Amino acid sequence: MSRNEIRLRRKRLSTHGSDRFRNYGFVLKSHEQNQRLKKILKVFTFFAVILIVVVLMIILFRWETRGTHKTPIENSEKIQTIP
């Protein structure tokens, strides 16, 4: 006999085996709720990460455009005031 068969026979003869499955419906319902919660958490996290990346891209794009517009305006004003 292999080690696994001996372990299975021991569990079959022990009283703890029947205790594990006494409330199988409750365990199954709890497991389904946990799986649903994990799935919702994954979707929410994925959505939050995408939202953060998009917001950062928008901020960087606006920051870039604001920086490029100020430089030519400042240079043209300096040129006009010097003469």
N, C-alpha and C positions, 0 to 999 in steps of 0.2 A: 504494500500500500504506500502511496505517496504521502507526502506531508499534508497536501491540501485535502486529500480524502479523509485523513484522520481528523483534521480540523473541522471539516464539515460534519462528520459523525458526532464529534463532541458537541457542536452547536445544536444539532438536531436533538440530542438527548437532554440538553440543559433546559431549564425552565425559562431562561432569559429569552430564548428564541420565540416563545409564544408571546412574551411581553412586548417584544418589538412590534408585532403586527396586530396587537389588540385594538389599537385605534388607527388603523390604516387609512380610513377615510379622512380623519383629521390631519394625518401626516401628509397625505396626498394633496389636500386642499391648501395646507400651509406651504407646501413645496410649489404649487402652482402660483400662489400669491407672491412668493419670493421671486420666482422666475419672472413674473409680470413686472414686479418692482425693479428688478435688475434691467429688464429690457427698456422700461420707461426711463430709468436713470441713464442708460447708455445713449438713448435718443436725445435726451435733454442735454447731456454733456457734449455730444456731437454738434447739436444745434448751437450751443453756447460757444464752442470753439470756432465754428464757422462765423458766427456773429462777431466775435472779437477780432478775427482776422479781417473781416470786411470793414469794420469800424477803423482799425489801424490803417488799412489801405486808404480809406477816405481821408483820414487825418493827414497821412503822409502826402497824398496827392494835393490837398488844399495847402499844406505847408510849402510844398514845392512851388505851386503856382503863385502863392503870395510872395515868396522869396524872389522869383524871377521877375515879377511885375515891379517890385520896389527898386531893384537895381537900375533899370534903364530910366525910370522917372527921376531918381536921385541924380544920375549922371547928367541928364538933360537940363535939370534945374541948375546944377552947378555951372554948366557951360553957359547958360543964359545970364547968370548973375555976375560972372567974372568980367565981361567987357564993359 
